[in-house]
């Protein structure tokens, strides 16, 4: 079996949201649909990036929380590498080369619906929220994504 330490089921999430989850910064994945699934799931980073989220996390005066706009203490890996007084050049963020593949593993421990006690959580902005725990990154595995939960090994 290929990568037996990674769950069969995967959930595709746009970057940098996937990076935020697997690195322990985001504890809720927002969806417009509910799930009864509980357990470990592979986190698949889609090929598309959420450009608004990227801008908030990589602002020169930031990073800023992509939902609230408040300053947030996260090292995105994007650093100033040169400046000529007129233009600044920054390195790519940590998730830059991690699109279109498995980037981590997380546990879905609950699925909540608005209104809920966690409604004031700054990450919870959807109709439903998959509550995430025990997230961790894994070495990148290129694989095609799919909607909903999917068996990522079939897409290798």
N, C-alpha and C positions, 0 to 999 in steps of 0.2 A: 504494500500500500504506500502511495506517495504521501509524504508528510503526515504520518500517523498521529502526530502531536497536535494537529490543527483540525478543529471540528469540520465535519462534512458540510453542514449548512453554513451558508454565507449570506451576508446582507451588504448590498452595495450602497456606499455613501460618498457623496461628493467630497473632494478635498477643498479646503483644509479641515472640514468637519471630521473626516475619518481620522486625520492626524491628531486632532484635539481629543477624540475619544480614546484612541489606543495609547496616548501619552498621559491619560488620567486627568485631563483638564475639563472634559465635558462628560457629564454623567447621565444625560438624557438624549436619546435620538428621536427627533420629531417626525411623526408620520400622520397621514390622513386616514390611516386604517389601523385597526387594533390587531393584536395577536394574543393567542393563548400560549405561545411558545415560551418556555423558560429553559435556560441552560446556556451552554457555551456556543458561541457563533464566531465564525471567521469574519473579520471586517475587511470588506473589499472596497478599495478606493476606485471610484469611477474615473473615467478619462477626463471628464469635465471638472473645472474648478468653479467654485462660487466666487466670482470676481469681487463682489462687495465684501465678502468675508476676508478674502486675501488682502484687499486694500486696508481694512481695519487692522488686521494683524501685522501688516508690514509697513504701516505709516512711519515715516522718519521720527515723528514725535511720540510714537506709540511703543508697544502695541496697545490696541484698544479692543474691548470686548465687542465682538461682531454683532451682538444683539442690543446691548444697552448703550454702547458707545463710551463706556467708562474705561479708564485705564485698567489694564490687566497685567499681572506679573507672570508673563510667559516668555520663555526664550524660544523664538521661532527659528533661530539659526540665521536670520537675515542680518547681516552686519555691513556697516559702511566700509567699503574697500578702497575708494578713492574719491577725491573731491578736488575740483579745479577752481573753487570759489563761486562758480556759476552752476555747475551740475554736480550732483552726488551720484555715485554708483554704489549699489548695494549687492551683496551676494544673494543667491537664491535662498528661499526659505527651506527648511528641513524637508518638507513634503514635495518639493519640486520634481524629483525624479520618481515619486511614488504614486503614479496614476495608472489605472488599468491593471490592478492586481491586488492580491491579498497583502495587507499591511499589518494585521494584528488579530488578536483574539479578545473577546469580551464576553461577559456573562449577562444575559438578559434576565433580570430578577423580578421584573414586574412590567405591566403595561397599564398606564394611568390615563384617565380621560379628564378633560376640563369639565367643570371645575374640580380641583383637587387640592389637597394640602400643599403640594409642591408647585401650585400655580404661580407662586412668586419666585420660583427658581429662575434665574436669568437665562438658563438654557432651554426652558420649557416654553415653546411658542406655538406648538402645533395643536391639532385636535387631540391627538394621542401622543403619549411619550413612552418610549421603551426605556425603562430605568436600567442603567448600565452599572456593572460592578466588575472588579477584578480585570480590568482592561490592561493589555500589554502589547507592545509592538513585537512583530516577528520579522525575520528577513523577508524582503519583498519577493513575491511570487507572481510573475506576470500571468494573468488569466482574464478572460472575457467575463464581464459582469452580466447580470440579469435582474429583472424586476422581482420584488418580494424576496423570500428566502429561496436560495437555490443551492444545488450541489455543485460547488465550484470545480471539483475534480473532473466533471463531465465537460468543462469548458477549457481545459488545458490545451 
